[in-house]
């Protein structure tokens, strides 16, 4: 950082990215040099017996190859040494990297010429100078083939780090007016580039009705996020590793402050106390029950995921064999020949086939699969909406800018996630066909309407419930791992009356929104500037952190000055809205002076519903010494503001997975049952 500049253009690599690639090549060059040396010692005497011109040519090839390999190794050692100098922002210590790399790239030309000659000698028979030693001949052929493989890898590497907009003509291209990230000329060019990439990589999505719109919106978002920075992909990876260290240090400091001040969020293992003020339908037992229906919407893939070896055998009894040759029920849309998705719904939700009132597995951009099921045990009509499972769903997630959202009872000027609003419109259109929902509710007049979903399905369920609440005032929503960028603040407060949201641990989706990603971008840059370690050391530390966690010593020794990353009490570690002022010429290429003020998101969006946050309980010292354990989890009622910071944590992905949420709720109920049983035993005594 900043990006490396060669041949008059910018590349998607930095001058400190060459340590590990060069070390990797050095190892192969050493083996290569040993083999060619052995062949040279064997062939040199053989060339004297060949034709004079052929023998001279072979000697030139062998000697030239030895010289080029030796020169390349010297260059590689110098590149490793220079690329490893200084921290990420100290570009002046790596000024020799660019000229050394130019020499290294230019040496490809004579190497290619020699390899063409070697190919003619080893395979074509044009040059007749063969040895009777089959081993030497095989080694020569292997070296020639290996050379071509190396050249192919070099071309592939150059293609990866090639920046289509790295030309000098784009360096200072800006509009005369700077009205935000969508007004820049470079932004428009990058958006078009991303759009072309999407059309090529996801050509199957181009046929979708809203595919073009999704490509355009996501391209605009990706272009805007890092506009005005000079970050390369490896900088972002290193920044995320450093953020993990920074956030762990800040968490430790905040814990100390809270212990001294005796304040901060209070988690409890007492379920009765936690739910004392909540409505009667908001319980862990009900949440776990309806989570089964949310899992069921994923169909057969969820069964095979949760039961990797036995999944197909569990589905077979629920399947309808050769259903494509029978008259298909009109209530099932876009399932396969054996109705595998319906069998997955039935297996996971544990309902009968006649209780599947409607199931649509049609999946397009903005159109999500969903099921309408009858749950007789709770007397509920359940609308279960699937979360993200396909690239179409990912594009629905990424169309994340705010859009005006209107629903009966919703506060005026409310905004919501644009992709999810479009998903709600598609689902309402489906439910209104033939007055499906009214007919189903008339079949079961005493049943309550319940909506449930996980991740993307949870967000759509909350928005859909807002649209339906005027007709079904008693409806309820059980949402799991609801995305952060869902609703404007007042609208999110309104949903607390009918939606119960559950989040587990460090779930990153509950903190993932355009606003939090922009804050993460700013924090990555600030953290990189504060770090004193070279990038290769950061990457090595990252592997160690993934395996063994972050050691305490690294919390202090990673930074130039600890005070640079120390916040004032009460400030969020990532929501620093002050302008970032550049202080050196190197940093001037890294970010613009107002990057923290430029926002793609015009409206901040929050997660919806009344939020129950469940975390793993830390064992006390006595429990660790005696190897005893109390409850595994503790919980509290959280607010939407608690999920505005995107944290880099080891379990940020695992805590989001629906099967992990289900196991967490199951464990809580089992421990509660055990605790109640022991209390009854004590009372009997």
Secondary structure, DSSP 8 states (H G I E B T S, - for coil): --EEEETTEEEEEETTSHHHHHHHHHHHHHHHHHHHHHHHHHHHHHHTTS-HHHHHHHHHHHHHHHHHHHHHHHHHHHHHHHHTSS-TT-GGGGTHHHHHHHHHHHHHHHHHHHHHHHHIIIII-SS----S-HHHHHHHHHHHHHHHHHHHHHHHHHHHHEEEEEEGGGTT---S---SGGG-HHHHHHHHHHHHHHHHHTGGGGGSTTHHHHHHHHHHHHHHHTTTB---HHHHHHHHHHHHHHHHHHHHHHHHHHHHHT-S---BS-HHHHTTTS-TT--HHHHHHHHHHHHHTTTHHHHHHHSTTTHHHHHHTT--TTGGGS---TTEES--TT-HHHHHHHHHHT--GGGEEEEE---BTTB--EEEEEETTTTEEEEEE----SHHHHHHHH--SEEE---TT--TT-EEEHHHHHHHHHHHHHHTGGGHHHHHHHHTTT-EEEEEEETHHHHHHHHHHHHHTTT-TT-EEEEES--SSSB-HHHHHHHTTTEEEEEETT-SGGG-SHHHHHHHHHHHHHHHHHB-S-HHHHHHHHHHHHHH---TTHHHHTBS-GGGS---TT--SS---S-----SHHHHTTB-TTTTT--S-SS--B--SEEEEEEE----HHHHHHT----SEEEEEE-GGGG-S----TTTTGGGSHHHHHHHHHHHHHHHHHHHHHHHHHHH-
